[in-house]
Amino acid sequence: MSKRNRKVLKSRIRAPAVKNSGYSDGGASFQKDALRSWHPQRLSSKSDIDANLVTLRNRAADQATNTPLGSAAIVTSTMHAVGAGLRLFPRIPYKFLGLTAEEARDWERNTVREFKLWAGSKECDWRRRNNFYDLQNIAYATYLTDGDSFALFRRANPSFSMPYTLRIQLLEANRVSNPLGGAGVGYSEANAWGVEQLNPENGNHIINGIEVTPEGRLAAYWVSNKVPGDLVNIDGATTWQRIEAFGDATGLPNMLQVCHDTRAEQYRGVPYLAPVLENLKQIGRYCDAELTAAIIRSFLSIFFTNTQSSNSIDNILPSAYEDESHDGEPVVDVAQYKLGPGQLNSLPKGVDVKTVDSSNAQSAYDNYMTHLEKSVAAALNIPYEVLLKCFGSSYTASRGALLQARDEFQTRRGWFAADFCQPIYEQWLMEAVATGRIKCPGFFESPIKRGAWVAADWFGPSMSILDPIKDVTGAALRVKYGLTTREREAAEMTGSDLEENLEQIAYEQDLIKNLGIDAGNPEVLAGVKMARGGGDANE
């Protein structure tokens, strides 16, 4: 067989080329020019999050403090998710607990009254600076800025004005960190591998201040007496204290971590602004550059020019009798002329005035900034209109933005209530029952009954209402068709208690009647009638 025939035969029996399939020809392709040099890695949460956490915290705090858009993101979420504080609404299953509806109402009202005694006082704060509702605002804002926030349960002696011993101490997130020494490399802001070390006493792992068992279960927290590396604090050397995560006797947490995990095996939170830090920094730089350019464009520059003909040889060559020191001098003495409204100036013959055109306005600034701001808002899951407080579109578009924002803020409110408010309420109620201030039969005997006694809802501020008539009408229809209750609508729309509202309405109606004024408000009167045990409101 000739050499040529052998080549033809080999080409015919050669195996067919393997074609890319699935993502190999798409997002996983290494052949396309756009993807050839793209080689990202997804490692563990310790490598991806904890190793970069110090940098993320510092940059997020800088953006939240020093830039308008970063500050707006934190303030907007805090205002709508927590606002002036989430309010307690006990919701006990009274039939399971063997109570009548009226007994349950009395218990809930008494519990709210007792809780307000503790929550409304600054004595609930270990530092005696804020009440419980202010602590919520601080804890939530810290959680957004740093990725997580911590609250330590502490005890103080009761007093005449404060019969409860429970106190809450909020901690900076960076105070929960790896202790110096130990079997690992220790705490280090610059060392990416310093995020994990071993506890030589029990073999547990300490990951950025969170101690977990070898199986990964939460065991303890390591809290420093001050922020590591803080040169202003005069507390001396930085020391760490180990705090058990849960009490041995009660099983209740000794310390709370407000955090929303997004990955499995994650122990520390990611700052809220982390996905948009680069965009926020570039927006800040662009705004600074535009502001500087606008200031420069606002300056008015004037030049005096000599318009006399210079064709003569005498104008080109200096005279031998002229002083050469006058060469290059200004055409006129600018001190002799002034600018002002209605100002008249007489210029020498042949002298003209020229102004520098500084109207180099950047017409694309607004469009470019709007595009960047929308991308930031989308990444933060906040509608652009709500983040920028700019409702220039139609009513339908604005209402749609508010509804989307409400879903986001209510979700975060639920997370925060579960991580912060509810555990604190359970600790407080346990003390109230133990001291006899509140009666809860079976509270310490059955975990099922204890769970029933601590059942509660937490309601906060309502979203902005563009058209109150439409919103109230919708609420009335939801109540009419059994989709919700008057109590829930009052709590969600105004943050108020229905029974307190009706009692106040009844008082006002009685006052109006006693003064001989025609009430002329059948809807309110119908509500009062039902609150007093009357018939159907539609009668």
C-alpha positions in Angstrom: 0.0 0.0 0.0 1.4 3.3 -1.0 2.1 6.1 1.5 -0.7 8.2 0.1 -3.3 5.4 0.5 -2.2 4.7 4.1 -2.8 8.4 4.9 -6.3 8.3 3.4 -7.1 5.1 5.3 -6.0 6.6 8.6 -8.1 9.7 8.0 -11.1 7.5 7.4 -10.8 5.4 10.6 -9.7 8.3 12.8 -12.0 8.7 15.9 -14.5 11.5 15.6 -13.7 14.7 17.4 -15.5 15.1 20.8 -17.9 18.1 20.7 -18.6 20.1 23.7 -22.0 19.4 25.4 -24.1 21.2 27.9 -22.3 24.0 29.7 -19.0 23.1 28.1 -20.1 25.2 25.1 -21.6 27.9 27.3 -20.7 29.2 30.7 -18.0 26.5 31.3 -16.3 27.0 28.0 -12.5 27.6 27.9 -12.5 28.0 24.1 -14.5 31.2 23.7 -12.5 34.4 23.8 -14.7 36.0 26.4 -14.2 33.1 28.9 -10.8 31.8 28.1 -9.0 33.8 30.8 -11.8 33.5 33.4 -10.8 31.1 36.1 -12.6 31.9 39.4 -12.5 29.5 42.4 -15.2 28.7 44.9 -13.7 27.4 48.1 -15.0 26.9 51.6 -16.8 29.7 53.5 -13.7 30.1 55.6 -11.6 30.9 52.5 -14.2 32.9 50.7 -15.7 34.8 53.6 -13.7 34.6 56.8 -10.3 35.3 55.2 -11.7 38.5 53.7 -14.0 39.5 56.5 -11.8 42.2 58.1 -11.3 44.0 54.8 -15.0 43.7 53.9 -16.0 45.1 57.3 -13.7 48.1 57.1 -14.7 48.9 53.5 -18.4 48.5 54.2 -18.2 50.7 57.3 -16.5 53.3 55.3 -19.1 53.3 52.6 -22.0 53.3 55.2 -20.4 56.3 56.9 -18.9 58.4 54.2 -20.9 58.0 51.0 -24.6 59.0 50.4 -25.6 55.9 48.6 -24.1 53.5 51.1 -25.6 55.3 54.0 -29.0 55.4 52.2 -28.9 51.6 51.8 -28.3 51.0 55.6 -30.6 53.7 56.8 -33.5 52.7 54.5 -33.4 49.0 55.4 -33.1 49.9 59.1 -36.0 52.4 59.0 -38.4 50.1 57.3 -37.4 46.8 58.8 -37.1 47.9 62.4 -37.8 51.6 62.6 -38.7 52.7 66.2 -38.6 49.1 67.3 -40.6 45.9 66.8 -43.5 45.6 69.3 -44.5 42.5 71.2 -47.9 40.9 70.4 -48.3 37.6 72.4 -50.2 34.9 70.6 -50.7 32.0 72.9 -52.8 28.9 71.8 -55.2 29.3 74.7 -57.2 26.2 74.0 -54.1 24.0 74.3 -53.2 25.8 77.5 -56.7 25.3 79.0 -57.7 28.9 79.0 -60.8 30.7 77.7 -60.5 33.4 75.1 -61.1 36.1 77.7 -58.5 34.6 80.1 -56.0 34.5 77.2 -56.7 38.2 76.4 -56.2 39.2 80.0 -52.9 37.2 80.2 -51.6 38.7 77.0 -52.5 42.3 78.1 -50.8 41.7 81.4 -47.7 40.3 79.8 -47.4 43.2 77.4 -47.8 45.6 80.3 -45.0 43.8 82.2 -42.8 43.6 79.2 -43.2 47.3 78.5 -41.9 47.9 82.1 -38.7 46.2 81.2 -38.4 47.1 77.5 -39.3 50.7 77.8 -36.6 51.4 80.4 -32.9 52.1 79.8 -32.2 49.7 82.7 -32.6 46.8 80.2 -29.4 48.0 78.6 -26.3 46.9 80.4 -24.7 50.3 79.7 -28.0 52.2 80.7 -27.9 54.1 77.4 -30.9 52.8 75.4 -34.2 51.0 75.9 -35.0 47.7 74.2 -36.4 49.4 71.0 -33.3 51.5 70.6 -31.2 48.4 71.0 -33.0 46.8 68.2 -32.2 49.7 65.9 -28.5 49.5 66.8 -28.3 45.8 66.5 -29.9 45.7 63.1 -27.8 48.6 61.7 -24.6 46.8 63.0 -25.7 43.6 61.5 -26.1 45.3 58.1 -22.8 47.1 58.3 -20.6 44.4 59.8 -22.4 41.3 58.6 -23.5 40.2 62.1 -24.0 41.7 65.6 -23.9 40.2 69.0 -25.9 40.5 72.2 -24.8 39.2 75.6 -27.2 38.2 78.3 -26.2 39.7 81.6 -27.7 40.1 85.1 -27.9 43.1 87.5 -29.4 43.5 90.9 -33.2 44.4 90.8 -34.4 47.8 92.1 -37.6 49.4 93.0 -38.1 50.8 89.5 -36.8 47.7 87.8 -37.8 44.4 89.3 -36.1 42.3 86.6 -32.4 41.3 86.5 -32.1 40.7 82.8 -29.8 43.1 80.9 -28.7 43.2 77.3 -25.1 44.1 76.3 -24.5 44.8 72.6 -21.1 44.0 71.2 -19.1 45.2 68.2 -18.8 42.4 65.7 -15.0 42.7 65.6 -14.8 42.0 69.3 -15.7 38.4 68.6 -12.4 37.2 67.2 -9.7 34.5 67.6 -7.7 34.8 70.8 -4.0 35.4 70.7 -1.9 32.3 71.4 -3.2 28.8 71.2 -2.4 26.1 68.8 -3.1 28.1 65.7 -1.4 31.2 64.3 -3.7 33.5 66.4 -5.6 36.6 65.6 -4.2 38.6 62.7 -5.9 41.1 60.4 -3.3 40.6 57.7 -3.0 36.8 57.7 -5.7 35.1 55.7 -4.8 31.8 57.3 -5.4 33.2 60.8 -9.1 32.8 60.6 -9.0 29.3 62.3 -7.1 27.9 65.2 -7.5 25.1 67.7 -8.5 25.2 71.3 -5.9 23.1 73.0 -8.1 22.3 76.0 -10.8 20.5 74.1 -9.7 20.2 70.5 -12.5 22.5 69.2 -11.9 24.8 66.3 -12.1 28.6 66.7 -13.2 30.3 63.4 -13.1 34.1 63.7 -14.1 33.9 67.3 -16.8 31.2 67.0 -15.8 28.0 68.7 -17.2 24.8 67.2 -16.8 21.2 67.9 -14.9 19.0 65.5 -18.3 18.0 64.1 -19.1 21.7 63.4 -21.6 22.3 66.3 -21.6 25.7 68.0 -19.9 25.6 71.4 -18.7 29.0 72.5 -17.8 32.6 71.6 -14.5 34.3 72.2 -15.0 38.0 73.1 -12.2 40.5 73.6 -12.2 43.3 76.2 -11.8 45.8 73.4 -11.6 46.0 69.6 -8.2 44.3 68.7 -5.8 46.9 67.4 -7.6 49.8 68.9 -5.0 52.3 70.0 -7.5 54.8 71.6 -8.9 52.4 74.1 -7.1 52.6 77.5 -8.1 49.2 78.8 -4.5 47.9 78.4 -3.6 44.7 76.6 -6.2 42.9 74.6 -7.6 39.8 76.4 -10.2 37.3 75.4 -12.9 35.6 77.4 -14.6 32.3 76.4 -18.4 32.4 76.7 -20.4 29.2 76.4 -22.9 29.4 73.7 -25.7 27.8 75.8 -26.4 27.5 79.5 -25.8 24.0 81.0 -29.0 24.1 83.1 -31.5 25.8 80.8 -30.1 25.1 77.4 -30.9 28.7 76.5 -28.4 30.9 74.6 -26.0 33.0 76.7 -25.2 35.1 73.7 -27.1 36.0 70.5 -25.6 36.4 67.0 -27.8 38.3 64.6 -26.7 36.9 61.3 -28.2 35.6 58.1 -26.2 32.7 56.6 -26.1 32.3 52.9 -23.8 29.2 52.7 -23.6 25.9 54.5 -20.8 25.7 57.1 -20.8 29.5 57.5 -20.2 31.0 61.0 -19.8 34.7 60.4 -22.0 37.0 58.4 -21.2 39.0 55.3 -21.7 42.8 55.3 -24.8 43.9 53.5 -22.9 46.2 51.2 -20.3 43.5 50.2 -21.7 42.8 46.7 -21.7 46.4 45.8 -18.5 47.8 47.4 -16.7 48.2 44.2 -19.6 50.0 42.5 -20.1 52.3 45.5 -16.4 53.2 45.5 -16.4 54.0 41.8 -19.6 56.0 42.2 -18.0 58.0 45.0 -14.9 58.7 42.9 -17.0 59.7 39.9 -19.2 62.0 42.0 -16.1 63.7 43.4 -14.6 64.1 40.0 -17.8 65.6 38.6 -18.1 67.9 41.6 -14.6 69.2 41.1 -15.2 69.7 37.4 -18.4 71.6 38.2 -16.5 73.9 40.5 -13.9 74.6 37.9 -16.6 75.2 35.3 -18.2 77.8 37.6 -15.1 80.0 37.4 -15.1 83.0 35.0 -11.8 83.7 33.3 -11.2 86.9 31.2 -8.3 87.6 28.9 -7.4 91.1 27.5 -6.0 90.8 23.9 -4.3 93.4 21.7 -6.1 93.5 18.3 -3.7 96.1 16.7 -2.1 94.9 13.4 1.4 93.5 13.8 2.3 93.6 10.2 4.7 96.5 10.7 8.4 95.7 11.1 8.3 98.1 14.1 5.7 95.9 15.8 7.8 92.7 15.2 11.3 94.0 16.2 11.7 95.7 19.5 13.1 99.2 19.4 16.6 99.7 20.4 15.5 102.5 22.7 12.8 100.5 24.5 13.4 98.8 27.8 13.5 95.1 27.2 12.0 94.5 30.6 8.6 95.5 29.3 8.5 92.6 26.9 5.8 90.1 27.7 3.9 92.5 30.1 0.1 92.3 30.3 -1.8 94.3 27.7 -3.6 96.3 30.4 -3.4 96.6 34.2 -6.3 94.4 35.3 -6.5 96.2 38.7 -8.0 99.2 36.8 -11.1 97.3 35.7 -13.9 95.6 37.7 -16.8 93.3 37.0 -20.3 94.2 38.3 -23.9 94.7 37.3 -24.2 97.7 35.0 -20.4 98.3 35.1 -18.9 100.4 32.4 -15.2 100.1 31.6 -13.2 102.0 29.0 -10.5 100.0 27.4 -7.5 101.4 25.5 -7.6 101.5 21.7 -6.9 98.1 20.2 -7.6 96.1 23.3 -10.4 93.4 23.3 -11.9 91.1 25.9 -12.1 87.3 25.5 -13.7 84.9 28.0 -12.8 81.2 28.4 -15.6 78.9 27.4 -16.1 76.7 30.6 -19.4 75.3 29.7 -18.1 71.7 29.3 -21.2 70.2 31.0 -21.3 66.4 31.2 -24.7 65.7 29.7 -24.3 61.9 30.3 -23.8 62.3 34.1 -27.4 61.7 35.1 -27.9 58.7 32.8 -24.7 57.1 33.9 -25.3 57.6 37.6 -28.9 56.4 37.3 -27.6 53.2 35.6 -25.0 52.6 38.4 -27.5 53.4 41.2 -30.1 50.9 39.7 -27.5 48.2 39.6 -26.6 48.8 43.3 -30.3 48.8 44.2 -30.9 45.6 42.4 -28.0 43.8 44.1 -29.3 45.0 47.5 -32.9 43.8 46.6 -34.2 47.3 47.2 -36.2 49.1 44.4 -34.4 52.0 42.9 -37.2 54.4 43.8 -37.2 53.4 47.4 -33.4 53.5 47.8 -33.1 57.0 46.2 -36.4 58.3 47.6 -37.4 59.2 44.1 -41.0 58.5 43.0 -41.2 60.3 39.7 -43.0 57.5 37.8 -46.6 56.7 37.7 -48.7 55.7 40.7 -48.7 52.1 39.6 -44.9 51.9 39.2 -44.4 53.7 42.5 -46.8 51.4 44.3 -45.1 48.3 42.7 -41.8 49.5 44.0 -43.2 50.0 47.5 -44.8 46.5 47.5 -41.5 44.9 46.4 -39.6 46.8 49.1 -42.2 45.7 51.7 -41.5 42.1 50.9 -37.8 42.6 51.3 -38.1 44.5 54.6 -40.7 42.1 56.0 -38.4 39.2 55.3 -35.5 40.9 57.0 -37.8 41.8 59.9 -38.7 38.2 60.3 -35.0 37.2 60.4 -34.2 39.8 62.9 -37.2 39.0 65.2 -36.2 35.4 65.2 -32.5 36.1 66.0 -32.9 39.0 68.4 -36.4 39.9 69.7 -37.9 36.5 70.3 -34.9 34.9 72.2 -34.7 38.0 74.5 -38.5 37.8 75.1 -38.2 34.1 76.1 -35.4 34.9 78.5 -37.4 37.8 80.0 -40.6 35.7 80.3 -38.7 32.9 82.0 -37.5 35.3 84.7 -41.0 36.8 85.0 -42.5 33.3 85.6 -39.7 32.3 88.0 -40.3 35.4 90.1 -44.0 35.0 90.1 -44.8 38.2 88.3 -46.5 36.3 85.5 -48.4 33.0 85.8 -47.7 30.3 83.3 -48.8 26.9 84.6 -46.5 24.1 83.3 -43.9 26.5 82.0 -41.0 24.7 83.6 -42.5 21.2 83.3 -43.1 20.7 79.6 -41.1 22.1 76.7 -44.3 22.0 74.6 -46.2 24.2 77.1 -43.2 26.5 77.4 -43.2 26.9 73.6 -46.9 27.7 73.7 -46.5 30.3 76.4 -43.7 32.2 74.6 -45.5 32.3 71.2 -45.6 35.8 69.9 -45.7 38.0 66.9 -43.5 41.1 66.3 -44.8 44.0 64.3 -43.0 47.1 63.3 -43.5 50.3 61.3 -45.7 50.1 58.2 -44.5 51.0 54.7 -45.4 54.4 53.2 -48.9 54.7 51.8 -49.4 56.5 48.5 -53.2 56.4 48.5 -54.6 55.8 51.9 -58.1 55.3 50.6 -57.1 52.4 48.4 -55.0 50.8 51.1 -57.7 51.0 53.7 -60.3 49.7 51.3 -58.1 46.8 50.5 -57.6 46.1 54.3 -61.4 46.3 54.8 -62.0 43.8 52.0 -59.4 41.4 53.4 -61.1 41.5 56.8 -64.5 41.1 55.2 -63.6 37.9 53.4 -61.7 36.4 56.2 -58.2 36.7 54.7 -56.9 38.5 57.7 -58.0 40.0 61.0 -58.6 43.5 62.3 -55.9 43.0 64.8 -53.3 42.1 62.2 -54.3 44.9 59.9 -54.1 47.5 62.7 -50.6 46.2 63.7 -49.3 46.0 60.1 -50.8 49.3 58.8 -50.2 51.6 61.9 -48.3 49.4 64.4 -51.1 49.9 66.9 -53.2 47.5 69.1 -56.8 46.9 68.0 -58.2 46.7 71.5 -56.5 49.9 72.5 -57.8 51.6 69.4 -61.4 50.5 70.0 -61.3 51.4 73.7 -60.1 54.9 72.7 -62.7 55.1 70.0 -65.4 54.1 72.5 -64.2 56.8 74.9 -64.2 59.4 72.2 -67.7 58.4 71.1 -69.0 58.7 74.6 -67.4 62.1 75.0 -69.0 63.2 71.7 -72.4 61.9 72.9 -72.1 63.6 76.3 -71.3 66.9 74.6 -74.3 66.6 72.3 -72.3 66.4 69.1 -73.6 64.3 66.2 -71.0 61.5 65.6 -72.0 60.8 62.0 -69.6 58.0 61.7 -71.4 54.7 61.3 -68.3 52.6 60.5 -66.5 53.6 63.7 -69.7 53.1 65.7 -70.1 49.7 64.2 -66.6 48.8 65.3 -67.3 50.0 68.8 -70.5 48.0 69.0 -68.7 44.8 68.0 -66.0 45.5 70.6 -68.6 45.8 73.3 -70.2 42.5 72.4 -72.9 43.8 70.1 -74.3 42.2 67.0 -73.1 42.2 63.4 -71.6 45.4 62.2 -73.7 45.2 59.0 -77.0 45.2 60.9 
